[in-house]
Amino acid sequence: MMQTLHTAYRTFFGKGDALYELYSPYRVCPLGAHVDHQKGIVSGFAFDKGIDFLFSATESGKVEFLSLSFEGLCTFSVSKDMDEKQGFWGDYLRGACWALRKDHRLEKGVRGVLRGTMPIGGLSSSAALLCGFVKALAKVNHIELTPMQVIEYASLAEREYIGLTNGILDQACVVLCEKDKLLYLDTQDSSYELIPFGGKEGTPFPASLAIFFSGVTRKLTGTDYNLRVSECKTAAWMVEAYEERPLNDLSATFLRNVSPVFFSKHEATMPARFANRARHFYTECERVNEGVNAWREGNLTKFGQLMFESCQSSIRNYECGSPELIALYEIMKQCPGIYGGRFSGAGFKGACIALVDPAMENEIRQFVTTEYLKRYPEYKDTFECCFCATSDGVDFL
């Protein structure tokens, strides 16, 4: 992959000085879906597919970045105003620059190329892009960042520049994960653990990660993602109002700060939409804790079952999931060798993920592909099935 980038760099920019190589992985969230924006608890893995970056510094402050996965050349100056988005992938680089400039003076730009190693959809490619760009700009400007600062700048860019009101799950997985370990993260205070299977260091990962691409692409800023976030906040506000407690501004209101005891008292009187969103939040946080306990105990069957239950709650309570993703979920539940699975990412289009028996990968590929294309033959050219391994987080090579 890097050789391809070196060839592209020489073709477009000529021979460069001090070339840096960076890898930023994609991520999956087995348990903890749709709760990070409400300060919930989550889990995740980074895996061995993602985005490769090759770049060098520019003394002029000019940014020139070419993607081999998307059309368009991203160009701007790190010293110029960039409040207006351009409406293409380069906005993530602009957003990373915008976020870093809140606290740092940027003098040098970057010139480089990047390439993703999988189809886009549900694997947090935006977080991989942003975390990679934050580290690239920090590198050439000699800015030392802690892992949590990389997460914070990337999250700030996605929320306030790109316009997606998410939490820190995606960025945290991209930055903090370690190979063969489950990330267990409390998004309220950013405390986390990296847990090997069975709780024993050095234990091999017990499964393969399967990624099933529905063939439908999606962009979260064009879905109901932000609406769901607002519905969760409104649910929290309602419970607080029923309890006659002081209300914060909606932007500072989170379900994590509302007792589930209060929700249980008023659940039956709340409009169904808002009760459903809150129900998903509280039950999903319970599933994360149950799943972490199962992981520590080495109980993959239990962990997988909780993944299926999580997806069912996403469908019933969070009310996300395209017909294609719901079909994949139903097929995964019927497939021998799949321990558990769910939608990946926001669940509006994109992909499903699963933990599977490595010895049955061929049978799983054949079963899921055959059954899915029976229902959706129009995706025969775009449906994909991939098997992956866990990986470390974003870093220079």
Contacts in CASP RR format, 6 or more apart in sequence:
PFRMAT RR
TARGET T0000
AUTHOR 0000-0000-0000
METHOD contacts of the structure
MODEL  1
MMQTLHTAYRTFFGKGDALYELYSPYRVCPLGAHVDHQKGIVSGFAFDKG
IDFLFSATESGKVEFLSLSFEGLCTFSVSKDMDEKQGFWGDYLRGACWAL
RKDHRLEKGVRGVLRGTMPIGGLSSSAALLCGFVKALAKVNHIELTPMQV
IEYASLAEREYIGLTNGILDQACVVLCEKDKLLYLDTQDSSYELIPFGGK
EGTPFPASLAIFFSGVTRKLTGTDYNLRVSECKTAAWMVEAYEERPLNDL
SATFLRNVSPVFFSKHEATMPARFANRARHFYTECERVNEGVNAWREGNL
TKFGQLMFESCQSSIRNYECGSPELIALYEIMKQCPGIYGGRFSGAGFKG
ACIALVDPAMENEIRQFVTTEYLKRYPEYKDTFECCFCATSDGVDFL
1 52 0 8 1.000
1 115 0 8 1.000
1 117 0 8 1.000
2 21 0 8 1.000
2 52 0 8 1.000
2 54 0 8 1.000
2 397 0 8 1.000
4 68 0 8 1.000
4 115 0 8 1.000
5 21 0 8 1.000
5 52 0 8 1.000
5 53 0 8 1.000
5 54 0 8 1.000
5 68 0 8 1.000
5 113 0 8 1.000
5 114 0 8 1.000
5 115 0 8 1.000
6 19 0 8 1.000
6 54 0 8 1.000
8 66 0 8 1.000
8 68 0 8 1.000
8 113 0 8 1.000
9 16 0 8 1.000
9 19 0 8 1.000
9 54 0 8 1.000
9 112 0 8 1.000
9 113 0 8 1.000
12 66 0 8 1.000
12 113 0 8 1.000
13 64 0 8 1.000
13 111 0 8 1.000
13 112 0 8 1.000
16 56 0 8 1.000
16 111 0 8 1.000
17 56 0 8 1.000
17 57 0 8 1.000
18 56 0 8 1.000
18 57 0 8 1.000
19 54 0 8 1.000
19 55 0 8 1.000
19 56 0 8 1.000
20 53 0 8 1.000
20 54 0 8 1.000
20 55 0 8 1.000
20 56 0 8 1.000
20 136 0 8 1.000
20 139 0 8 1.000
20 140 0 8 1.000
20 396 0 8 1.000
21 52 0 8 1.000
21 53 0 8 1.000
21 54 0 8 1.000
21 396 0 8 1.000
21 397 0 8 1.000
22 52 0 8 1.000
22 53 0 8 1.000
22 54 0 8 1.000
22 55 0 8 1.000
22 132 0 8 1.000
22 135 0 8 1.000
22 136 0 8 1.000
22 394 0 8 1.000
22 395 0 8 1.000
22 396 0 8 1.000
22 397 0 8 1.000
23 50 0 8 1.000
23 51 0 8 1.000
23 52 0 8 1.000
23 53 0 8 1.000
23 394 0 8 1.000
23 395 0 8 1.000
23 397 0 8 1.000
24 50 0 8 1.000
24 51 0 8 1.000
24 53 0 8 1.000
24 128 0 8 1.000
24 129 0 8 1.000
24 131 0 8 1.000
24 132 0 8 1.000
24 135 0 8 1.000
24 174 0 8 1.000
24 393 0 8 1.000
24 394 0 8 1.000
25 46 0 8 1.000
25 47 0 8 1.000
25 48 0 8 1.000
25 49 0 8 1.000
25 50 0 8 1.000
25 128 0 8 1.000
25 174 0 8 1.000
25 177 0 8 1.000
25 391 0 8 1.000
25 392 0 8 1.000
25 393 0 8 1.000
25 394 0 8 1.000
26 46 0 8 1.000
26 47 0 8 1.000
26 49 0 8 1.000
26 50 0 8 1.000
26 51 0 8 1.000
26 118 0 8 1.000
26 123 0 8 1.000
26 124 0 8 1.000
26 125 0 8 1.000
26 128 0 8 1.000
26 174 0 8 1.000
27 44 0 8 1.000
27 45 0 8 1.000
27 46 0 8 1.000
27 47 0 8 1.000
27 123 0 8 1.000
27 124 0 8 1.000
27 127 0 8 1.000
27 128 0 8 1.000
27 170 0 8 1.000
27 173 0 8 1.000
27 174 0 8 1.000
27 177 0 8 1.000
28 44 0 8 1.000
28 45 0 8 1.000
28 47 0 8 1.000
28 123 0 8 1.000
28 173 0 8 1.000
28 209 0 8 1.000
28 211 0 8 1.000
28 344 0 8 1.000
28 353 0 8 1.000
29 42 0 8 1.000
29 43 0 8 1.000
29 44 0 8 1.000
29 169 0 8 1.000
29 173 0 8 1.000
29 344 0 8 1.000
29 345 0 8 1.000
30 43 0 8 1.000
30 44 0 8 1.000
30 45 0 8 1.000
30 182 0 8 1.000
30 303 0 8 1.000
30 304 0 8 1.000
30 307 0 8 1.000
30 310 0 8 1.000
30 341 0 8 1.000
30 342 0 8 1.000
30 353 0 8 1.000
30 355 0 8 1.000
31 42 0 8 1.000
31 43 0 8 1.000
31 44 0 8 1.000
31 284 0 8 1.000
31 287 0 8 1.000
31 288 0 8 1.000
31 291 0 8 1.000
31 303 0 8 1.000
31 306 0 8 1.000
31 307 0 8 1.000
31 310 0 8 1.000
32 40 0 8 1.000
32 41 0 8 1.000
32 42 0 8 1.000
32 43 0 8 1.000
32 169 0 8 1.000
32 284 0 8 1.000
32 285 0 8 1.000
32 287 0 8 1.000
32 288 0 8 1.000
32 310 0 8 1.000
33 284 0 8 1.000
33 310 0 8 1.000
33 311 0 8 1.000
33 314 0 8 1.000
33 318 0 8 1.000
33 342 0 8 1.000
33 343 0 8 1.000
33 345 0 8 1.000
34 228 0 8 1.000
34 232 0 8 1.000
34 280 0 8 1.000
34 281 0 8 1.000
34 284 0 8 1.000
34 314 0 8 1.000
34 318 0 8 1.000
34 320 0 8 1.000
34 346 0 8 1.000
35 41 0 8 1.000
35 42 0 8 1.000
35 187 0 8 1.000
35 255 0 8 1.000
35 280 0 8 1.000
35 281 0 8 1.000
35 284 0 8 1.000
35 285 0 8 1.000
35 288 0 8 1.000
36 42 0 8 1.000
36 166 0 8 1.000
36 167 0 8 1.000
36 168 0 8 1.000
36 169 0 8 1.000
36 187 0 8 1.000
37 165 0 8 1.000
37 166 0 8 1.000
37 167 0 8 1.000
37 229 0 8 1.000
37 232 0 8 1.000
38 232 0 8 1.000
38 233 0 8 1.000
38 236 0 8 1.000
38 254 0 8 1.000
38 255 0 8 1.000
38 256 0 8 1.000
38 281 0 8 1.000
39 187 0 8 1.000
39 188 0 8 1.000
39 254 0 8 1.000
39 255 0 8 1.000
39 256 0 8 1.000
39 257 0 8 1.000
40 186 0 8 1.000
40 187 0 8 1.000
40 188 0 8 1.000
40 255 0 8 1.000
40 256 0 8 1.000
40 281 0 8 1.000
40 285 0 8 1.000
41 184 0 8 1.000
41 185 0 8 1.000
41 186 0 8 1.000
41 187 0 8 1.000
41 285 0 8 1.000
41 288 0 8 1.000
41 289 0 8 1.000
42 169 0 8 1.000
42 172 0 8 1.000
42 183 0 8 1.000
42 184 0 8 1.000
42 185 0 8 1.000
42 187 0 8 1.000
42 288 0 8 1.000
43 182 0 8 1.000
43 183 0 8 1.000
43 184 0 8 1.000
43 185 0 8 1.000
43 288 0 8 1.000
43 291 0 8 1.000
43 292 0 8 1.000
44 169 0 8 1.000
44 173 0 8 1.000
44 177 0 8 1.000
44 182 0 8 1.000
44 183 0 8 1.000
44 185 0 8 1.000
45 173 0 8 1.000
45 177 0 8 1.000
45 182 0 8 1.000
45 183 0 8 1.000
45 209 0 8 1.000
45 390 0 8 1.000
46 173 0 8 1.000
46 174 0 8 1.000
46 177 0 8 1.000
46 390 0 8 1.000
46 391 0 8 1.000
46 392 0 8 1.000
46 393 0 8 1.000
47 209 0 8 1.000
47 388 0 8 1.000
47 389 0 8 1.000
47 390 0 8 1.000
47 391 0 8 1.000
48 388 0 8 1.000
48 389 0 8 1.000
48 390 0 8 1.000
48 391 0 8 1.000
49 116 0 8 1.000
49 117 0 8 1.000
49 118 0 8 1.000
49 123 0 8 1.000
49 211 0 8 1.000
49 386 0 8 1.000
49 388 0 8 1.000
50 116 0 8 1.000
50 117 0 8 1.000
50 118 0 8 1.000
50 123 0 8 1.000
50 125 0 8 1.000
50 128 0 8 1.000
51 114 0 8 1.000
51 115 0 8 1.000
51 116 0 8 1.000
51 117 0 8 1.000
51 125 0 8 1.000
51 128 0 8 1.000
51 129 0 8 1.000
51 132 0 8 1.000
52 114 0 8 1.000
52 115 0 8 1.000
52 116 0 8 1.000
52 117 0 8 1.000
53 112 0 8 1.000
53 113 0 8 1.000
53 114 0 8 1.000
53 132 0 8 1.000
53 136 0 8 1.000
54 112 0 8 1.000
54 113 0 8 1.000
54 114 0 8 1.000
55 65 0 8 1.000
55 110 0 8 1.000
55 111 0 8 1.000
55 112 0 8 1.000
55 113 0 8 1.000
55 136 0 8 1.000
55 140 0 8 1.000
56 110 0 8 1.000
56 111 0 8 1.000
56 112 0 8 1.000
56 140 0 8 1.000
57 108 0 8 1.000
57 109 0 8 1.000
57 110 0 8 1.000
57 111 0 8 1.000
57 140 0 8 1.000
58 64 0 8 1.000
58 108 0 8 1.000
58 109 0 8 1.000
58 110 0 8 1.000
58 111 0 8 1.000
58 140 0 8 1.000
59 108 0 8 1.000
60 77 0 8 1.000
60 109 0 8 1.000
61 77 0 8 1.000
61 78 0 8 1.000
61 79 0 8 1.000
61 106 0 8 1.000
61 107 0 8 1.000
61 108 0 8 1.000
61 109 0 8 1.000
62 75 0 8 1.000
62 76 0 8 1.000
62 77 0 8 1.000
62 78 0 8 1.000
62 109 0 8 1.000
62 111 0 8 1.000
63 74 0 8 1.000
63 75 0 8 1.000
63 76 0 8 1.000
63 77 0 8 1.000
63 78 0 8 1.000
63 93 0 8 1.000
63 97 0 8 1.000
63 109 0 8 1.000
63 110 0 8 1.000
63 111 0 8 1.000
64 73 0 8 1.000
64 74 0 8 1.000
64 75 0 8 1.000
64 110 0 8 1.000
64 111 0 8 1.000
64 112 0 8 1.000
65 73 0 8 1.000
65 74 0 8 1.000
65 75 0 8 1.000
65 90 0 8 1.000
65 93 0 8 1.000
65 110 0 8 1.000
65 111 0 8 1.000
65 112 0 8 1.000
65 113 0 8 1.000
65 114 0 8 1.000
66 72 0 8 1.000
66 73 0 8 1.000
66 74 0 8 1.000
66 112 0 8 1.000
66 113 0 8 1.000
66 114 0 8 1.000
67 74 0 8 1.000
67 89 0 8 1.000
67 90 0 8 1.000
67 113 0 8 1.000
67 114 0 8 1.000
67 115 0 8 1.000
68 113 0 8 1.000
68 114 0 8 1.000
68 115 0 8 1.000
68 116 0 8 1.000
69 114 0 8 1.000
69 115 0 8 1.000
69 116 0 8 1.000
69 120 0 8 1.000
70 88 0 8 1.000
70 89 0 8 1.000
71 88 0 8 1.000
72 88 0 8 1.000
72 89 0 8 1.000
74 86 0 8 1.000
74 88 0 8 1.000
74 89 0 8 1.000
74 90 0 8 1.000
74 93 0 8 1.000
74 94 0 8 1.000
76 82 0 8 1.000
76 94 0 8 1.000
76 97 0 8 1.000
78 97 0 8 1.000
78 101 0 8 1.000
78 106 0 8 1.000
78 107 0 8 1.000
78 108 0 8 1.000
78 109 0 8 1.000
78 137 0 8 1.000
79 106 0 8 1.000
79 107 0 8 1.000
82 94 0 8 1.000
82 95 0 8 1.000
82 97 0 8 1.000
82 98 0 8 1.000
83 98 0 8 1.000
85 91 0 8 1.000
85 94 0 8 1.000
85 161 0 8 1.000
85 162 0 8 1.000
86 94 0 8 1.000
89 129 0 8 1.000
91 161 0 8 1.000
91 162 0 8 1.000
92 126 0 8 1.000
92 129 0 8 1.000
92 130 0 8 1.000
92 133 0 8 1.000
92 157 0 8 1.000
92 162 0 8 1.000
93 129 0 8 1.000
93 133 0 8 1.000
94 161 0 8 1.000
95 130 0 8 1.000
95 133 0 8 1.000
95 157 0 8 1.000
95 161 0 8 1.000
95 162 0 8 1.000
96 130 0 8 1.000
96 132 0 8 1.000
96 133 0 8 1.000
96 134 0 8 1.000
96 136 0 8 1.000
96 137 0 8 1.000
96 153 0 8 1.000
96 154 0 8 1.000
96 157 0 8 1.000
97 106 0 8 1.000
97 133 0 8 1.000
97 137 0 8 1.000
98 157 0 8 1.000
98 161 0 8 1.000
99 134 0 8 1.000
99 153 0 8 1.000
99 154 0 8 1.000
99 156 0 8 1.000
99 157 0 8 1.000
99 160 0 8 1.000
99 161 0 8 1.000
100 106 0 8 1.000
100 134 0 8 1.000
100 137 0 8 1.000
100 138 0 8 1.000
100 141 0 8 1.000
100 143 0 8 1.000
100 153 0 8 1.000
102 156 0 8 1.000
104 138 0 8 1.000
104 141 0 8 1.000
104 143 0 8 1.000
105 141 0 8 1.000
106 137 0 8 1.000
106 141 0 8 1.000
107 141 0 8 1.000
108 140 0 8 1.000
108 141 0 8 1.000
109 137 0 8 1.000
109 140 0 8 1.000
109 141 0 8 1.000
110 136 0 8 1.000
110 137 0 8 1.000
110 140 0 8 1.000
114 129 0 8 1.000
116 125 0 8 1.000
118 211 0 8 1.000
118 213 0 8 1.000
118 386 0 8 1.000
119 213 0 8 1.000
119 215 0 8 1.000
119 217 0 8 1.000
119 351 0 8 1.000
119 382 0 8 1.000
119 384 0 8 1.000
120 217 0 8 1.000
121 213 0 8 1.000
121 217 0 8 1.000
121 218 0 8 1.000
121 344 0 8 1.000
121 345 0 8 1.000
121 349 0 8 1.000
121 350 0 8 1.000
121 351 0 8 1.000
122 218 0 8 1.000
122 343 0 8 1.000
122 344 0 8 1.000
122 345 0 8 1.000
122 346 0 8 1.000
122 347 0 8 1.000
122 350 0 8 1.000
122 351 0 8 1.000
123 211 0 8 1.000
123 344 0 8 1.000
123 345 0 8 1.000
123 351 0 8 1.000
124 170 0 8 1.000
124 173 0 8 1.000
124 174 0 8 1.000
124 345 0 8 1.000
126 158 0 8 1.000
126 162 0 8 1.000
126 164 0 8 1.000
126 170 0 8 1.000
126 220 0 8 1.000
127 154 0 8 1.000
127 158 0 8 1.000
127 170 0 8 1.000
127 171 0 8 1.000
127 173 0 8 1.000
127 174 0 8 1.000
128 174 0 8 1.000
128 394 0 8 1.000
130 154 0 8 1.000
130 157 0 8 1.000
130 158 0 8 1.000
130 171 0 8 1.000
131 150 0 8 1.000
131 151 0 8 1.000
131 154 0 8 1.000
131 171 0 8 1.000
131 174 0 8 1.000
131 175 0 8 1.000
131 394 0 8 1.000
132 154 0 8 1.000
132 394 0 8 1.000
134 145 0 8 1.000
134 150 0 8 1.000
134 153 0 8 1.000
134 154 0 8 1.000
134 157 0 8 1.000
135 145 0 8 1.000
135 150 0 8 1.000
135 394 0 8 1.000
135 396 0 8 1.000
137 143 0 8 1.000
138 144 0 8 1.000
138 145 0 8 1.000
138 150 0 8 1.000
139 396 0 8 1.000
145 153 0 8 1.000
147 175 0 8 1.000
147 176 0 8 1.000
148 190 0 8 1.000
150 171 0 8 1.000
150 175 0 8 1.000
150 394 0 8 1.000
151 168 0 8 1.000
151 171 0 8 1.000
151 172 0 8 1.000
151 175 0 8 1.000
151 176 0 8 1.000
151 190 0 8 1.000
152 168 0 8 1.000
154 171 0 8 1.000
154 174 0 8 1.000
154 175 0 8 1.000
155 166 0 8 1.000
155 167 0 8 1.000
155 168 0 8 1.000
155 171 0 8 1.000
158 164 0 8 1.000
158 166 0 8 1.000
158 170 0 8 1.000
158 171 0 8 1.000
159 165 0 8 1.000
159 166 0 8 1.000
159 167 0 8 1.000
162 221 0 8 1.000
163 221 0 8 1.000
163 226 0 8 1.000
164 220 0 8 1.000
164 221 0 8 1.000
164 225 0 8 1.000
164 226 0 8 1.000
165 225 0 8 1.000
165 226 0 8 1.000
165 229 0 8 1.000
165 230 0 8 1.000
166 225 0 8 1.000
166 229 0 8 1.000
167 187 0 8 1.000
168 185 0 8 1.000
168 187 0 8 1.000
168 190 0 8 1.000
169 185 0 8 1.000
169 187 0 8 1.000
172 183 0 8 1.000
172 185 0 8 1.000
172 187 0 8 1.000
172 190 0 8 1.000
172 192 0 8 1.000
173 183 0 8 1.000
174 393 0 8 1.000
174 394 0 8 1.000
175 393 0 8 1.000
175 394 0 8 1.000
176 183 0 8 1.000
176 185 0 8 1.000
176 192 0 8 1.000
176 194 0 8 1.000
176 393 0 8 1.000
177 183 0 8 1.000
177 194 0 8 1.000
177 390 0 8 1.000
177 391 0 8 1.000
177 392 0 8 1.000
177 393 0 8 1.000
178 194 0 8 1.000
178 392 0 8 1.000
178 393 0 8 1.000
179 205 0 8 1.000
179 389 0 8 1.000
179 390 0 8 1.000
179 391 0 8 1.000
179 392 0 8 1.000
180 196 0 8 1.000
180 197 0 8 1.000
180 202 0 8 1.000
180 203 0 8 1.000
180 204 0 8 1.000
180 205 0 8 1.000
180 390 0 8 1.000
181 194 0 8 1.000
181 195 0 8 1.000
181 196 0 8 1.000
181 390 0 8 1.000
182 194 0 8 1.000
182 195 0 8 1.000
182 196 0 8 1.000
182 197 0 8 1.000
182 292 0 8 1.000
182 295 0 8 1.000
183 192 0 8 1.000
183 193 0 8 1.000
183 194 0 8 1.000
184 192 0 8 1.000
184 193 0 8 1.000
184 194 0 8 1.000
184 195 0 8 1.000
184 288 0 8 1.000
184 292 0 8 1.000
185 191 0 8 1.000
185 192 0 8 1.000
186 192 0 8 1.000
188 256 0 8 1.000
195 292 0 8 1.000
195 295 0 8 1.000
195 296 0 8 1.000
196 202 0 8 1.000
196 203 0 8 1.000
197 203 0 8 1.000
197 204 0 8 1.000
197 205 0 8 1.000
197 206 0 8 1.000
197 295 0 8 1.000
197 298 0 8 1.000
197 300 0 8 1.000
198 295 0 8 1.000
198 296 0 8 1.000
198 297 0 8 1.000
198 298 0 8 1.000
199 295 0 8 1.000
199 296 0 8 1.000
199 298 0 8 1.000
205 389 0 8 1.000
205 390 0 8 1.000
206 298 0 8 1.000
206 300 0 8 1.000
207 300 0 8 1.000
207 339 0 8 1.000
207 355 0 8 1.000
207 356 0 8 1.000
207 357 0 8 1.000
207 358 0 8 1.000
208 355 0 8 1.000
208 356 0 8 1.000
208 357 0 8 1.000
208 358 0 8 1.000
208 361 0 8 1.000
208 387 0 8 1.000
208 388 0 8 1.000
208 389 0 8 1.000
209 353 0 8 1.000
209 354 0 8 1.000
209 355 0 8 1.000
209 356 0 8 1.000
209 387 0 8 1.000
209 388 0 8 1.000
209 389 0 8 1.000
209 390 0 8 1.000
210 338 0 8 1.000
210 353 0 8 1.000
210 354 0 8 1.000
210 355 0 8 1.000
210 356 0 8 1.000
210 361 0 8 1.000
210 364 0 8 1.000
210 385 0 8 1.000
210 386 0 8 1.000
210 387 0 8 1.000
210 388 0 8 1.000
211 344 0 8 1.000
211 351 0 8 1.000
211 352 0 8 1.000
211 353 0 8 1.000
211 384 0 8 1.000
211 385 0 8 1.000
211 386 0 8 1.000
211 387 0 8 1.000
211 388 0 8 1.000
212 328 0 8 1.000
212 332 0 8 1.000
212 351 0 8 1.000
212 352 0 8 1.000
212 353 0 8 1.000
212 354 0 8 1.000
212 368 0 8 1.000
212 372 0 8 1.000
212 383 0 8 1.000
212 384 0 8 1.000
212 385 0 8 1.000
213 350 0 8 1.000
213 351 0 8 1.000
213 382 0 8 1.000
213 383 0 8 1.000
213 384 0 8 1.000
213 385 0 8 1.000
213 386 0 8 1.000
214 322 0 8 1.000
214 324 0 8 1.000
214 325 0 8 1.000
214 328 0 8 1.000
214 349 0 8 1.000
214 350 0 8 1.000
214 351 0 8 1.000
214 352 0 8 1.000
214 372 0 8 1.000
214 376 0 8 1.000
214 379 0 8 1.000
214 383 0 8 1.000
215 324 0 8 1.000
215 350 0 8 1.000
215 379 0 8 1.000
215 382 0 8 1.000
215 383 0 8 1.000
215 384 0 8 1.000
216 322 0 8 1.000
216 324 0 8 1.000
216 349 0 8 1.000
216 350 0 8 1.000
216 379 0 8 1.000
216 382 0 8 1.000
217 349 0 8 1.000
217 350 0 8 1.000
218 346 0 8 1.000
218 348 0 8 1.000
218 349 0 8 1.000
218 350 0 8 1.000
220 346 0 8 1.000
220 348 0 8 1.000
223 346 0 8 1.000
223 348 0 8 1.000
223 349 0 8 1.000
224 320 0 8 1.000
224 348 0 8 1.000
225 346 0 8 1.000
225 348 0 8 1.000
228 277 0 8 1.000
228 318 0 8 1.000
228 319 0 8 1.000
228 320 0 8 1.000
230 250 0 8 1.000
231 273 0 8 1.000
231 274 0 8 1.000
231 277 0 8 1.000
232 255 0 8 1.000
232 277 0 8 1.000
232 278 0 8 1.000
232 281 0 8 1.000
233 250 0 8 1.000
233 251 0 8 1.000
233 253 0 8 1.000
233 254 0 8 1.000
233 255 0 8 1.000
234 250 0 8 1.000
234 274 0 8 1.000
235 255 0 8 1.000
235 270 0 8 1.000
235 274 0 8 1.000
235 275 0 8 1.000
235 277 0 8 1.000
235 278 0 8 1.000
235 281 0 8 1.000
236 253 0 8 1.000
236 254 0 8 1.000
236 255 0 8 1.000
236 257 0 8 1.000
236 258 0 8 1.000
236 278 0 8 1.000
237 247 0 8 1.000
237 250 0 8 1.000
237 253 0 8 1.000
238 266 0 8 1.000
238 270 0 8 1.000
238 274 0 8 1.000
239 258 0 8 1.000
239 262 0 8 1.000
239 263 0 8 1.000
239 266 0 8 1.000
239 270 0 8 1.000
239 278 0 8 1.000
240 246 0 8 1.000
240 247 0 8 1.000
240 253 0 8 1.000
240 258 0 8 1.000
240 262 0 8 1.000
241 247 0 8 1.000
242 262 0 8 1.000
242 265 0 8 1.000
242 266 0 8 1.000
242 269 0 8 1.000
243 262 0 8 1.000
243 265 0 8 1.000
243 266 0 8 1.000
247 253 0 8 1.000
255 278 0 8 1.000
255 281 0 8 1.000
255 282 0 8 1.000
256 281 0 8 1.000
258 278 0 8 1.000
260 282 0 8 1.000
263 278 0 8 1.000
263 279 0 8 1.000
263 282 0 8 1.000
267 275 0 8 1.000
267 278 0 8 1.000
267 279 0 8 1.000
268 275 0 8 1.000
270 278 0 8 1.000
273 319 0 8 1.000
276 316 0 8 1.000
276 317 0 8 1.000
276 318 0 8 1.000
276 319 0 8 1.000
277 317 0 8 1.000
277 318 0 8 1.000
279 313 0 8 1.000
279 317 0 8 1.000
280 313 0 8 1.000
280 314 0 8 1.000
280 317 0 8 1.000
280 318 0 8 1.000
283 313 0 8 1.000
283 317 0 8 1.000
284 310 0 8 1.000
284 313 0 8 1.000
287 306 0 8 1.000
287 309 0 8 1.000
287 310 0 8 1.000
287 313 0 8 1.000
290 302 0 8 1.000
290 306 0 8 1.000
291 302 0 8 1.000
291 303 0 8 1.000
291 306 0 8 1.000
294 300 0 8 1.000
294 302 0 8 1.000
294 303 0 8 1.000
294 306 0 8 1.000
295 303 0 8 1.000
300 339 0 8 1.000
300 355 0 8 1.000
301 339 0 8 1.000
303 339 0 8 1.000
303 340 0 8 1.000
303 355 0 8 1.000
304 339 0 8 1.000
304 340 0 8 1.000
304 341 0 8 1.000
304 355 0 8 1.000
305 340 0 8 1.000
307 339 0 8 1.000
307 340 0 8 1.000
307 341 0 8 1.000
307 342 0 8 1.000
307 354 0 8 1.000
307 355 0 8 1.000
308 329 0 8 1.000
308 332 0 8 1.000
308 333 0 8 1.000
308 340 0 8 1.000
308 341 0 8 1.000
308 342 0 8 1.000
310 342 0 8 1.000
311 329 0 8 1.000
311 341 0 8 1.000
311 342 0 8 1.000
311 343 0 8 1.000
314 320 0 8 1.000
314 321 0 8 1.000
314 342 0 8 1.000
314 343 0 8 1.000
314 347 0 8 1.000
315 321 0 8 1.000
315 326 0 8 1.000
315 329 0 8 1.000
320 343 0 8 1.000
320 346 0 8 1.000
320 347 0 8 1.000
320 348 0 8 1.000
321 343 0 8 1.000
321 347 0 8 1.000
321 348 0 8 1.000
322 347 0 8 1.000
322 348 0 8 1.000
322 349 0 8 1.000
322 350 0 8 1.000
324 349 0 8 1.000
324 376 0 8 1.000
324 379 0 8 1.000
325 343 0 8 1.000
325 347 0 8 1.000
325 349 0 8 1.000
325 350 0 8 1.000
325 351 0 8 1.000
325 352 0 8 1.000
327 372 0 8 1.000
327 375 0 8 1.000
327 376 0 8 1.000
328 352 0 8 1.000
328 368 0 8 1.000
328 372 0 8 1.000
329 341 0 8 1.000
329 342 0 8 1.000
329 343 0 8 1.000
329 352 0 8 1.000
331 367 0 8 1.000
331 368 0 8 1.000
331 371 0 8 1.000
331 372 0 8 1.000
332 338 0 8 1.000
332 340 0 8 1.000
332 341 0 8 1.000
332 352 0 8 1.000
332 354 0 8 1.000
332 368 0 8 1.000
334 371 0 8 1.000
335 364 0 8 1.000
335 367 0 8 1.000
335 368 0 8 1.000
335 371 0 8 1.000
336 360 0 8 1.000
336 363 0 8 1.000
336 364 0 8 1.000
336 367 0 8 1.000
337 356 0 8 1.000
337 357 0 8 1.000
337 360 0 8 1.000
337 363 0 8 1.000
337 364 0 8 1.000
338 354 0 8 1.000
338 355 0 8 1.000
338 356 0 8 1.000
338 357 0 8 1.000
338 364 0 8 1.000
339 354 0 8 1.000
339 355 0 8 1.000
339 356 0 8 1.000
339 357 0 8 1.000
340 354 0 8 1.000
340 355 0 8 1.000
341 352 0 8 1.000
341 353 0 8 1.000
341 354 0 8 1.000
341 355 0 8 1.000
342 352 0 8 1.000
342 353 0 8 1.000
342 354 0 8 1.000
343 351 0 8 1.000
343 352 0 8 1.000
343 353 0 8 1.000
344 350 0 8 1.000
344 351 0 8 1.000
344 352 0 8 1.000
344 353 0 8 1.000
356 364 0 8 1.000
356 387 0 8 1.000
357 364 0 8 1.000
358 387 0 8 1.000
361 387 0 8 1.000
364 385 0 8 1.000
365 385 0 8 1.000
365 387 0 8 1.000
368 385 0 8 1.000
369 383 0 8 1.000
369 385 0 8 1.000
372 379 0 8 1.000
372 383 0 8 1.000
373 379 0 8 1.000
373 380 0 8 1.000
373 383 0 8 1.000
376 383 0 8 1.000
END
